Structure formats: C-alpha cells, structure tokens
C-alpha cells in the first residue's frame, strides 16, 4: 500500500498535533528543582488522562475566577470564562467527611505546616497526637506543596485545597474531608487564585 504525497501532507498536521501533546504534558508535570523542597516529575503514564490538568469546555453561571469542586466526579474546575475552565483531578473525603456549599479562600500557604484538627485528634489519637504541635512543611507533609484554607463568615472551616505526596490517590475518596491535588496541579491553582476567591463545593 502506498500513500500519496497529498495524503501525507493532509495527515501531517494531525500527526504533529498528536506528537506535540505529549511533550506539553511532560512539561506540565516535569521536575521542579527550584521549589524549597524540589519535586520530581509525576509519572503521568500512571495517572489516567482525564485526571490530568487540562483546559476544557465548561458551561456555568459562576463568574471567571470561581473554583468549583465537583466532589462526586472527583474534579475541580477553575472557571476561566467564555465557556472554558481549567480542570484538575482531585482526591476527596471519605463518606461523612466533606464540606458542601459555598466558601472562600481565607489564606494561602506554600509548603504549609500541617496540624491535625480536634476531630482528627479525637478519632485517631494514637496516629495524630504526636503531630498536635504541627508538622513542618516538606516532602512527607500530607498538605504537600501548597494549601488554600477554606473559610466561611471569617471562620476557618478546617477544610483545605492542598497538595499530596501520594499522586496515586487522585480520583479516590480517602482523605479526611479535604480536597487533595497532585503537587504540580496545586501549585498551578495556587498561582491563579487569591485570598477571597469564591469556592463552590458540590456534593451528590
């Protein structure tokens, strides 16, 4: 079977587009050596394509700049406007540990200290009591590279949007109620949002 020159030229843009998509994803999830705690590249071949960061069509009544957490779908959307959003795969809380409704980002932190909540201390003192004074930020910290703290009416809800050192957990319901993202993704979202950004958490 032979391919005509015209057929080859017509197919070339599609071929090149396919070839160009992989380097872009590799770059998005590549090594980040300049972080205070350098991050290795994410093995994206082990992450389902639909859980990787990408710009998608997204119709919503929420204005640009809103964060929408779709808990049942395990997706987080940063609304860009004009029917578009940046979509991220997320891990969510186990049944019974979840926030619903509206909140806003009350503060942001890079490589944050993690302190177990009073509820976590009561539920599992043997595991969490040793961290009651706080665990400094670093590669073994469960909040990962960034955290955005969700508030209502000036009060901390104790729920966060944060990174994780367990990228395989994205797409799962296994956290203590917070929304976890791959470290590379939470860094990207962190740069987009500001203190005061509205967050809408959808539940089933």
N, CA, C and O of each residue as an XYZ file, in Angstrom:
816
protein
N       0.851     -1.203      0.000
C       0.000      0.000      0.000
C       0.879      1.243      0.000
O       1.824      1.351      0.781
N       0.546      2.199     -0.909
C       1.324      3.426     -0.970
C       0.468      4.609     -0.535
O      -0.755      4.579     -0.672
N       1.101      5.639     -0.016
C       0.418      6.848      0.431
C       0.829      7.982     -0.487
O       2.017      8.239     -0.681
N      -0.164      8.660     -1.051
C       0.141      9.755     -1.964
C       0.773     10.906     -1.198
O       0.620     11.024      0.018
N       1.488     11.754     -1.937
C       2.105     12.931     -1.310
C       1.025     13.829     -0.718
O       1.208     14.395      0.360
N      -0.128     13.963     -1.438
C      -1.209     14.812     -0.936
C      -1.783     14.248      0.356
O      -2.062     14.990      1.298
N      -1.960     12.918      0.394
C      -2.490     12.285      1.604
C      -1.542     12.444      2.772
O      -1.968     12.647      3.908
N      -0.235     12.352      2.484
C       0.758     12.516      3.543
C       0.715     13.930      4.109
O       0.785     14.120      5.324
N       0.600     14.933      3.219
C       0.583     16.314      3.676
C      -0.680     16.629      4.458
O      -0.636     17.385      5.429
N      -1.826     16.047      4.040
C      -3.071     16.276      4.770
C      -3.032     15.672      6.160
O      -3.577     16.234      7.109
N      -2.380     14.519      6.274
C      -2.322     13.839      7.562
C      -1.250     14.373      8.488
O      -1.283     14.122      9.693
N      -0.292     15.113      7.932
C       0.849     15.567      8.722
C       0.458     16.467      9.892
O       0.986     16.275     10.988
N      -0.452     17.453      9.715
C      -0.813     18.289     10.877
C      -1.386     17.487     12.029
O      -1.079     17.764     13.188
N      -2.225     16.483     11.724
C      -2.794     15.656     12.784
C      -1.712     14.856     13.480
O      -1.718     14.712     14.703
N      -0.784     14.337     12.691
C       0.319     13.563     13.268
C       1.169     14.433     14.187
O       1.540     14.026     15.288
N       1.470     15.655     13.706
C       2.290     16.552     14.512
C       1.553     16.978     15.766
O       2.162     17.103     16.829
N       0.237     17.206     15.659
C      -0.536     17.596     16.842
C      -0.486     16.503     17.888
O      -0.364     16.780     19.081
N      -0.582     15.254     17.438
C      -0.504     14.139     18.383
C       0.852     14.059     19.035
O       0.959     13.759     20.224
N       1.903     14.328     18.256
C       3.248     14.261     18.801
C       3.511     15.406     19.777
O       4.263     15.250     20.738
N       2.882     16.568     19.522
C       3.170     17.733     20.342
C       2.456     17.695     21.683
O       2.878     18.374     22.620
N       1.379     16.912     21.800
C       0.610     16.923     23.043
C       1.375     16.283     24.195
O       1.263     16.727     25.337
N       2.144     15.254     23.905
C       2.850     14.555     24.962
C       3.942     15.424     25.610
O       4.012     15.478     26.838
N       4.814     16.120     24.809
C       5.803     16.987     25.461
C       5.171     18.040     26.355
O       5.728     18.374     27.401
N       3.987     18.583     25.953
C       3.331     19.589     26.779
C       2.955     19.009     28.137
O       3.164     19.649     29.168
N       2.406     17.810     28.141
C       2.035     17.182     29.409
C       3.282     16.835     30.216
O       3.302     16.984     31.438
N       4.304     16.377     29.535
C       5.547     16.071     30.243
C       6.104     17.331     30.897
O       6.628     17.277     32.010
N       5.991     18.473     30.202
C       6.499     19.723     30.762
C       5.665     20.163     31.964
O       6.212     20.649     32.953
N       4.344     19.995     31.883
C       3.477     20.400     32.993
C       3.789     19.629     34.263
O       3.663     20.156     35.369
N       4.196     18.382     34.099
C       4.417     17.514     35.250
C       5.884     17.106     35.397
O       6.190     16.050     35.951
N       6.782     17.950     34.898
C       8.204     17.655     34.965
C       8.830     18.013     36.310
O       8.140     18.462     37.225
N      10.136     17.811     36.421
C      10.872     18.143     37.638
C      10.719     19.633     37.964
O      10.707     20.476     37.067
N      10.603     19.944     39.257
C      10.558     21.332     39.731
C      11.701     21.517     40.735
O      11.475     21.510     41.945
N      12.917     21.682     40.230
C      14.084     21.730     41.117
C      14.197     23.002     41.938
O      14.943     23.033     42.917
N      13.472     24.061     41.562
C      13.618     25.345     42.255
C      12.669     25.510     43.439
O      12.694     26.539     44.115
N      11.838     24.511     43.691
C      10.970     24.563     44.864
C      11.821     24.451     46.140
O      12.897     23.853     46.100
N      11.363     25.014     47.273
C      12.096     24.851     48.537
C      12.369     23.384     48.858
O      13.399     23.044     49.441
N      11.442     22.531     48.473
C      11.621     21.082     48.550
C      11.423     20.563     47.128
O      10.289     20.337     46.707
N      12.521     20.371     46.378
C      12.408     20.043     44.951
C      11.466     18.865     44.693
O      11.457     17.873     45.422
N      10.682     19.013     43.638
C       9.710     17.981     43.278
C      10.189     17.224     42.052
O      10.680     17.816     41.091
N      10.038     15.910     42.099
C      10.336     15.064     40.949
C       9.145     15.084     39.990
O       8.028     15.433     40.371
N       9.404     14.709     38.752
C       8.321     14.663     37.777
C       7.279     13.619     38.190
O       7.595     12.621     38.837
N       6.049     13.875     37.803
C       4.962     12.937     38.079
C       4.988     11.849     37.008
O       5.095     12.162     35.823
N       4.892     10.591     37.396
C       4.812      9.516     36.392
C       3.428      9.531     35.743
O       2.564      8.730     36.098
N       3.220     10.447     34.787
C       1.877     10.662     34.266
C       1.314      9.447     33.536
O       0.103      9.337     33.347
N       2.199      8.532     33.127
C       1.674      7.321     32.488
C       0.856      6.488     33.468
O       0.082      5.621     33.061
N       1.033      6.758     34.774
C       0.266      6.046     35.796
C      -0.973      6.827     36.236
O      -1.752      6.344     37.058
N      -1.156      8.037     35.689
C      -2.310      8.878     36.014
C      -3.264      8.863     34.824
O      -2.854      9.149     33.699
N      -4.521      8.535     35.061
C      -5.497      8.496     33.975
C      -5.542      9.848     33.267
O      -5.506     10.889     33.924
N      -5.621      9.845     31.931
C      -5.613     11.113     31.185
C      -6.669     12.096     31.661
O      -6.422     13.302     31.688
N      -7.850     11.598     32.040
C      -8.918     12.502     32.456
C      -8.657     13.136     33.820
O      -9.367     14.064     34.208
N      -7.649     12.653     34.557
C      -7.300     13.236     35.849
C      -6.135     14.217     35.755
O      -5.733     14.815     36.754
N      -5.602     14.375     34.562
C      -4.502     15.316     34.367
C      -5.057     16.714     34.063
O      -6.143     16.861     33.504
N      -4.293     17.718     34.441
C      -4.718     19.102     34.228
C      -4.911     19.395     32.747
O      -4.064     19.067     31.916
N      -6.050     20.024     32.429
C      -6.287     20.431     31.049
C      -7.403     21.459     30.978
O      -8.300     21.481     31.821
N      -7.336     22.304     29.966
C      -8.400     23.282     29.726
C      -9.517     22.594     28.977
O      -9.285     21.897     27.989
N     -10.752     22.799     29.465
C     -11.903     22.102     28.889
C     -13.068     23.072     28.712
O     -13.087     24.158     29.291
N     -14.033     22.658     27.901
C     -15.291     23.402     27.802
C     -16.075     23.187     29.092
O     -16.189     22.063     29.581
N     -16.615     24.276     29.639
C     -17.320     24.180     30.917
C     -18.339     25.305     31.007
O     -17.985     26.467     31.209
N     -19.600     24.949     30.857
C     -20.671     25.925     30.947
C     -21.121     26.056     32.400
O     -21.453     25.061     33.043
N     -21.131     27.266     32.906
C     -21.514     27.508     34.292
C     -22.014     28.936     34.438
O     -21.672     29.812     33.643
N     -22.823     29.160     35.459
C     -23.270     30.520     35.761
C     -22.287     31.248     36.674
O     -22.417     32.451     36.898
N     -21.309     30.521     37.198
C     -20.321     31.135     38.089
C     -19.344     31.987     37.278
O     -18.932     31.583     36.191
N     -18.975     33.145     37.787
C     -18.079     34.025     37.029
C     -16.654     33.489     36.968
O     -16.260     32.619     37.745
N     -15.902     34.029     36.032
C     -14.482     33.688     35.926
C     -13.790     33.951     37.251
O     -14.071     34.943     37.924
N     -12.884     33.056     37.621
C     -12.167     33.191     38.878
C     -12.748     32.362     40.005
O     -12.166     32.290     41.088
N     -13.907     31.727     39.760
C     -14.519     30.869     40.771
C     -13.896     29.472     40.717
O     -13.573     28.968     39.642
N     -13.733     28.857     41.888
C     -13.303     27.458     41.970
C     -14.536     26.612     42.257
O     -15.266     26.874     43.213
N     -14.769     25.593     41.425
C     -15.890     24.682     41.625
C     -15.326     23.286     41.873
O     -14.613     22.734     41.035
N     -15.655     22.723     43.032
C     -15.216     21.374     43.386
C     -16.388     20.428     43.147
O     -17.384     20.476     43.868
N     -16.272     19.575     42.145
C     -17.314     18.586     41.847
C     -16.912     17.284     42.547
O     -16.218     16.440     41.981
N     -17.365     17.151     43.782
C     -16.935     16.025     44.619
C     -17.283     14.665     44.018
O     -16.405     13.805     43.943
N     -18.547     14.427     43.578
C     -18.861     13.096     43.040
C     -18.020     12.732     41.813
O     -17.678     11.566     41.619
N     -17.688     13.725     40.989
C     -16.919     13.462     39.766
C     -15.417     13.430     40.007
O     -14.657     13.056     39.113
N     -14.968     13.825     41.223
C     -13.533     13.892     41.544
C     -12.811     14.860     40.609
O     -11.735     14.567     40.089
N     -13.436     16.023     40.411
C     -12.857     17.043     39.550
C     -12.944     18.401     40.233
O     -13.876     18.662     40.992
N     -11.976     19.255     39.962
C     -12.002     20.646     40.404
C     -11.863     21.510     39.160
O     -11.030     21.236     38.296
N     -12.683     22.559     39.072
C     -12.654     23.462     37.926
C     -12.309     24.872     38.391
O     -12.888     25.377     39.353
N     -11.370     25.497     37.707
C     -11.124     26.923     37.887
C     -11.732     27.602     36.672
O     -11.257     27.432     35.549
N     -12.796     28.379     36.907
C     -13.563     28.967     35.812
C     -12.748     30.066     35.135
O     -12.308     31.017     35.781
N     -12.556     29.920     33.824
C     -11.794     30.898     33.043
C     -12.701     31.906     32.358
O     -12.249     32.985     31.976
N     -13.980     31.568     32.198
C     -14.899     32.420     31.456
C     -15.017     31.982     30.012
O     -14.240     31.150     29.543
N     -15.994     32.545     29.302
C     -16.219     32.220     27.888
C     -16.402     30.723     27.666
O     -15.959     30.176     26.656
N     -17.064     30.060     28.630
C     -17.357     28.638     28.471
C     -16.167     27.718     28.644
O     -16.199     26.574     28.190
N     -15.115     28.197     29.292
C     -13.903     27.406     29.476
C     -13.525     27.340     30.950
O     -13.873     28.223     31.734
N     -12.813     26.289     31.314
C     -12.289     26.141     32.679
C     -11.029     25.294     32.632
O     -10.826     24.496     31.717
N     -10.195     25.487     33.634
C      -9.058     24.588     33.833
C      -9.539     23.485     34.760
O     -10.027     23.752     35.858
N      -9.398     22.239     34.309
C      -9.892     21.093     35.068
C      -8.729     20.314     35.670
O      -7.710     20.076     35.020
N      -8.910     19.922     36.934
C      -7.906     19.151     37.655
C      -8.569     17.905     38.255
O      -9.714     17.962     38.704
N      -7.853     16.797     38.259
C      -8.311     15.636     39.005
C      -8.012     15.841     40.483
O      -6.995     16.438     40.835
N      -8.899     15.346     41.353
C      -8.724     15.539     42.795
C      -9.024     14.248     43.553
O      -9.665     13.337     43.030
N      -8.551     14.193     44.786
C      -8.984     13.193     45.749
C      -9.876     13.886     46.755
O      -9.658     15.053     47.080
N     -10.883     13.177     47.254
C     -11.871     13.808     48.135
C     -12.006     13.021     49.429
O     -11.361     11.991     49.625
N     -12.873     13.539     50.318
C     -13.046     12.931     51.630
C     -13.853     11.645     51.602
O     -14.681     11.427     50.717
N     -13.595     10.813     52.575
C     -14.401      9.613     52.752
C     -15.824     10.009     53.100
O     -16.078     11.146     53.496
N     -16.765      9.061     52.951
C     -18.161      9.328     53.299
C     -18.262      9.862     54.727
O     -17.711      9.287     55.665
N     -18.973     10.964     54.864
C     -19.151     11.550     56.194
C     -18.149     12.634     56.519
O     -18.304     13.341     57.514
N     -17.117     12.777     55.692
C     -16.111     13.816     55.926
C     -16.053     14.708     54.698
O     -15.210     14.517     53.821
N     -16.945     15.675     54.638
C     -16.995     16.509     53.441
C     -17.622     17.858     53.744
O     -18.454     18.002     54.639
N     -17.193     18.840     52.966
C     -17.769     20.172     53.020
C     -18.719     20.306     51.839
O     -18.463     19.740     50.776
N     -19.800     21.038     52.005
C     -20.729     21.285     50.907
C     -21.135     22.747     50.930
O     -21.194     23.368     51.991
N     -21.417     23.295     49.749
C     -21.874     24.676     49.664
C     -20.757     25.652     49.353
O     -19.719     25.274     48.809
N     -20.978     26.911     49.702
C     -20.055     27.985     49.353
C     -19.059     28.281     50.467
O     -19.373     28.189     51.653
N     -17.869     28.633     50.054
C     -16.824     29.074     50.980
C     -15.927     30.033     50.199
O     -16.225     30.382     49.057
N     -14.839     30.450     50.818
C     -13.876     31.283     50.106
C     -12.489     30.994     50.665
O     -12.342     30.489     51.778
N     -11.483     31.323     49.871
C     -10.109     31.106     50.310
C      -9.746     32.203     51.309
O      -9.657     33.379     50.954
N      -9.538     31.802     52.557
C      -9.225     32.762     53.618
C      -7.754     33.032     53.758
O      -7.359     34.109     54.206
N      -6.934     32.075     53.383
C      -5.488     32.288     53.359
C      -4.823     31.228     52.501
O      -5.420     30.197     52.191
N      -3.577     31.492     52.120
C      -2.797     30.595     51.275
C      -1.441     30.375     51.925
O      -0.940     31.241     52.643
N      -0.845     29.205     51.671
C       0.485     28.936     52.237
C       1.268     28.015     51.311
O       0.726     27.074     50.731
N       2.558     28.315     51.192
C       3.476     27.444     50.447
C       4.164     26.498     51.421
O       4.628     26.916     52.482
N       4.224     25.240     51.060
C       4.816     24.203     51.907
C       4.350     24.387     53.356
O       5.162     24.605     54.256
N       3.035     24.296     53.567
C       2.454     24.645     54.867
C       2.740     23.617     55.955
O       3.011     22.445     55.692
N       2.668     24.106     57.181
C       2.691     23.221     58.348
C       1.335     22.523     58.456
O       0.294     23.149     58.259
N       1.352     21.247     58.763
C       0.109     20.501     58.954
C      -0.114     20.248     60.441
O       0.766     19.747     61.142
N      -1.309     20.605     60.907
C      -1.696     20.344     62.289
C      -3.020     19.593     62.279
O      -3.985     20.080     61.690
N      -3.103     18.421     62.912
C      -4.379     17.694     62.912
C      -5.479     18.494     63.597
O      -5.241     19.172     64.596
N      -6.676     18.405     63.049
C      -7.816     19.114     63.630
C      -8.231     18.429     64.934
O      -7.861     17.279     65.171
N      -9.001     19.128     65.786
C      -9.510     18.483     67.011
C     -10.269     17.186     66.724
O     -10.155     16.215     67.472
N     -11.051     17.177     65.626
C     -11.778     15.952     65.274
C     -10.828     14.813     64.940
O     -11.072     13.670     65.328
N      -9.747     15.108     64.226
C      -8.770     14.075     63.874
C      -8.075     13.546     65.123
O      -7.796     12.352     65.227
N      -7.798     14.434     66.068
C      -7.155     14.000     67.314
C      -8.081     13.085     68.107
O      -7.634     12.110     68.712
N      -9.371     13.404     68.101
C     -10.328     12.561     68.822
C     -10.522     11.217     68.134
O     -10.618     10.184     68.797
N     -10.578     11.230     66.795
C     -10.838      9.998     66.057
C      -9.678      9.019     66.131
O      -9.876      7.812     66.268
N      -8.461      9.555     66.040
C      -7.298      8.665     65.963
C      -6.138      9.275     66.752
O      -5.153      9.710     66.155
N      -6.239      9.314     68.087
C      -5.182      9.953     68.890
C      -3.838      9.252     68.756
O      -2.797      9.909     68.772
N      -3.844      7.946     68.627
C      -2.575      7.207     68.546
C      -1.774      7.629     67.325
O      -0.548      7.721     67.381
N      -2.461      7.883     66.235
C      -1.790      8.270     64.997
C      -1.447      9.752     64.960
O      -0.387     10.129     64.459
N      -2.332     10.599     65.485
C      -2.215     12.040     65.249
C      -1.681     12.868     66.414
O      -1.228     13.994     66.210
N      -1.728     12.325     67.636
C      -1.355     13.127     68.800
C       0.088     13.629     68.720
O       0.393     14.721     69.199
N       0.971     12.837     68.117
C       2.379     13.239     68.043
C       2.587     14.446     67.132
O       3.642     15.081     67.162
N       1.557     14.763     66.310
C       1.663     15.920     65.419
C       0.846     17.109     65.920
O       0.654     18.081     65.190
N       0.367     17.037     67.155
C      -0.503     18.090     67.692
C       0.172     19.458     67.664
O      -0.506     20.478     67.541
N       1.487     19.491     67.775
C       2.224     20.754     67.726
C       2.522     21.234     66.325
O       3.071     22.320     66.138
N       2.161     20.425     65.331
C       2.364     20.809     63.934
C       3.525     20.076     63.294
O       4.568     19.884     63.919
N       3.346     19.666     62.049
C       4.397     19.020     61.262
C       4.867     20.013     60.209
O       4.072     20.415     59.359
N       6.143     20.426     60.238
C       6.626     21.426     59.278
C       6.457     20.957     57.842
O       6.415     19.761     57.555
N       6.360     21.944     56.942
C       6.241     21.627     55.525
C       7.434     20.842     55.018
O       8.551     21.008     55.508
N       7.194     19.977     54.024
C       8.253     19.160     53.467
C       7.681     18.020     52.662
O       6.463     17.896     52.537
N       8.544     17.185     52.115
C       8.080     16.108     51.227
C       7.205     15.079     51.910
O       6.463     14.370     51.229
N       7.259     14.967     53.227
C       6.439     13.985     53.943
C       5.210     14.610     54.603
O       4.479     13.935     55.327
N       4.987     15.895     54.351
C       3.840     16.574     54.939
C       2.592     16.267     54.119
O       2.632     16.398     52.895
N       1.482     15.863     54.744
C       0.285     15.483     53.986
C      -0.383     16.622     53.226
O      -1.229     16.373     52.368
N      -0.012     17.886     53.529
C      -0.593     19.004     52.785
C       0.161     19.299     51.494
O      -0.295     20.105     50.683
N       1.300     18.660     51.294
C       2.028     18.836     50.052
C       2.619     20.225     49.877
O       2.966     20.900     50.846
N       2.726     20.644     48.602
C       3.477     21.857     48.264
C       2.726     23.154     48.527
O       3.352     24.195     48.728
N       1.401     23.112     48.530
C       0.608     24.325     48.732
C      -0.683     23.960     49.462
O      -1.151     22.823     49.407
N      -1.241     24.952     50.141
C      -2.562     24.779     50.754
C      -3.342     26.071     50.641
O      -2.792     27.162     50.794
N      -4.620     25.937     50.375
C      -5.553     27.056     50.364
C      -6.641     26.727     51.375
O      -7.310     25.700     51.262
N      -6.817     27.593     52.358
C      -7.662     27.323     53.521
C      -9.055     27.902     53.282
O      -9.195     29.083     52.966
N     -10.080     27.069     53.432
C     -11.441     27.490     53.138
C     -12.115     28.066     54.384
O     -12.101     27.466     55.458
N     -12.700     29.241     54.204
C     -13.341     29.971     55.295
C     -14.807     30.229     54.963
O     -15.218     30.227     53.802
N     -15.587     30.454     56.036
C     -16.956     30.954     55.938
C     -17.174     32.001     57.032
O     -16.875     31.760     58.202
N     -17.692     33.149     56.644
C     -18.004     34.199     57.621
C     -16.838     34.498     58.556
O     -17.035     34.735     59.748
N     -15.636     34.486     58.015
C     -14.461     34.808     58.800
C     -13.906     33.669     59.625
O     -12.916     33.848     60.335
N     -14.522     32.497     59.548
C     -14.091     31.349     60.351
C     -13.506     30.241     59.477
O     -14.026     29.933     58.404
N     -12.423     29.656     59.958
C     -11.787     28.536     59.261
C     -12.702     27.318     59.336
O     -13.103     26.901     60.423
N     -13.033     26.747     58.165
C     -13.887     25.547     58.140
C     -13.109     24.274     58.469
O     -13.708     23.219     58.677
N     -11.789     24.366     58.516
C     -10.891     23.231     58.707
C     -10.778     22.353     57.450
O     -10.202     21.266     57.494
N     -11.330     22.836     56.339
C     -11.169     22.139     55.064
C     -10.183     22.917     54.208
O     -10.124     24.145     54.262
N      -9.406     22.176     53.413
C      -8.369     22.791     52.592
C      -8.375     22.224     51.183
O      -8.813     21.097     50.953
N      -7.884     23.016     50.250
C      -7.439     22.533     48.950
C      -5.932     22.427     49.082
O      -5.270     23.424     49.370
N      -5.380     21.252     48.880
C      -3.943     21.097     49.157
C      -3.310     20.052     48.250
O      -3.992     19.294     47.560
N      -1.981     20.038     48.277
C      -1.233     19.056     47.510
C      -1.169     17.720     48.225
O      -1.710     17.546     49.316
N      -0.491     16.780     47.577
C      -0.305     15.474     48.198
C       0.975     14.833     47.676
O       1.373     15.046     46.530
N       1.610     14.046     48.537
C       2.783     13.272     48.106
C       2.362     11.869     47.685
O       3.202     10.981     47.543
N       1.055     11.671     47.486
C       0.515     10.381     47.043
C      -0.317     10.582     45.771
O      -1.544     10.500     45.825
N       0.330     10.844     44.631
C      -0.432     11.135     43.409
C      -1.377     10.008     43.002
O      -2.371     10.251     42.318
N      -1.078      8.789     43.412
C      -1.956      7.662     43.078
C      -3.322      7.766     43.745
O      -4.259      7.073     43.350
N      -3.444      8.641     44.770
C      -4.721      8.776     45.478
C      -5.701      9.706     44.756
O      -6.867      9.797     45.138
N      -5.224     10.397     43.712
C      -6.114     11.293     42.962
C      -7.187     10.459     42.271
O      -6.905      9.438     41.643
N      -8.426     10.926     42.406
C      -9.558     10.170     41.869
C     -10.223      9.279     42.896
O     -11.235      8.639     42.609
N      -9.647      9.234     44.119
C     -10.177      8.377     45.172
C     -10.907      9.191     46.240
O     -10.742     10.408     46.324
N     -11.709      8.515     47.048
C     -12.363      9.131     48.212
C     -11.739      8.505     49.445
O     -12.160      7.437     49.889
N     -10.728      9.175     49.999
C      -9.984      8.554     51.093
C      -9.380      9.556     52.068
O      -8.738      9.150     53.037
N      -9.568     10.857     51.836
C      -8.957     11.837     52.727
C      -9.854     12.093     53.927
O     -10.927     11.504     54.057
N      -9.402     12.974     54.794
C     -10.183     13.338     55.985
C     -11.163     14.469     55.692
O     -11.567     15.194     56.601
N     -11.537     14.619     54.450
C     -12.522     15.615     54.081
C     -11.972     16.724     53.211
O     -12.739     17.419     52.545
N     -10.671     16.905     53.199
C     -10.079     17.953     52.377
C      -9.980     17.504     50.921
O     -10.151     16.327     50.601
N      -9.701     18.465     50.056
C      -9.558     18.200     48.625
C      -8.077     18.165     48.301
O      -7.377     19.166     48.458
N      -7.606     17.029     47.854
C      -6.180     16.891     47.548
C      -5.960     16.892     46.042
O      -6.785     16.406     45.269
N      -4.807     17.459     45.647
C      -4.429     17.567     44.248
C      -2.976     17.133     44.101
O      -2.215     17.150     45.068
N      -2.598     16.747     42.896
C      -1.182     16.499     42.652
C      -0.413     17.789     42.924
O      -0.912     18.878     42.638
N       0.779     17.679     43.466
C       1.551     18.869     43.836
C       1.713     19.839     42.664
O       1.586     21.050     42.842
N       1.991     19.315     41.473
C       2.153     20.192     40.314
C       0.854     20.942     40.017
O       0.886     22.101     39.603
N      -0.272     20.291     40.224
C      -1.563     20.930     39.956
C      -1.915     21.960     41.019
O      -2.442     23.026     40.700
N      -1.628     21.651     42.280
C      -1.976     22.612     43.332
C      -1.103     23.864     43.225
O      -1.547     24.956     43.578
N       0.121     23.718     42.747
C       0.975     24.888     42.506
C       0.361     25.756     41.408
O       0.339     26.982     41.517
N      -0.134     25.116     40.352
C      -0.761     25.854     39.256
C      -2.006     26.605     39.745
O      -2.178     27.785     39.438
N      -2.874     25.921     40.507
C      -4.079     26.569     41.023
C      -3.731     27.695     41.992
O      -4.357     28.755     41.974
N      -2.739     27.462     42.830
C      -2.303     28.453     43.821
C      -1.943     29.776     43.157
O      -2.229     30.846     43.695
N      -1.313     29.700     41.984
C      -0.908     30.911     41.272
C      -2.100     31.625     40.649
O      -2.013     32.820     40.368
N      -3.197     30.936     40.428
C      -4.371     31.523     39.782
C      -5.305     32.207     40.772
O      -5.942     33.205     40.433
N      -5.393     31.681     41.994
C      -6.380     32.190     42.943
C      -5.776     33.243     43.864
O      -4.557     33.383     43.963
N      -6.656     33.979     44.532
C      -6.236     34.969     45.521
C      -7.039     34.741     46.795
O      -8.047     34.034     46.791
N      -6.582     35.345     47.876
C      -7.385     35.324     49.103
C      -8.711     36.021     48.795
O      -8.721     37.126     48.252
N      -9.806     35.391     49.135
C     -11.127     35.919     48.819
C     -11.797     35.205     47.663
O     -12.995     35.387     47.446
N     -11.049     34.383     46.903
C     -11.636     33.640     45.787
C     -12.787     32.760     46.278
O     -12.658     32.052     47.276
N     -13.910     32.816     45.564
C     -15.073     32.003     45.919
C     -14.840     30.541     45.548
O     -14.311     30.238     44.478
N     -15.240     29.643     46.441
C     -15.136     28.204     46.224
C     -16.518     27.596     46.420
O     -17.154     27.794     47.455
N     -16.973     26.858     45.418
C     -18.276     26.187     45.469
C     -18.021     24.686     45.514
O     -17.399     24.132     44.608
N     -18.496     24.030     46.560
C     -18.277     22.589     46.716
C     -19.592     21.876     46.448
O     -20.564     22.057     47.182
N     -19.623     21.073     45.404
C     -20.816     20.307     45.024
C     -20.749     18.899     45.606
O     -19.712     18.239     45.538
N     -21.851     18.449     46.173
C     -21.967     17.079     46.651
C     -23.071     16.369     45.877
O     -23.871     17.015     45.200
N     -23.117     15.066     45.972
C     -24.135     14.297     45.251
C     -25.520     14.673     45.757
O     -26.519     14.137     45.277
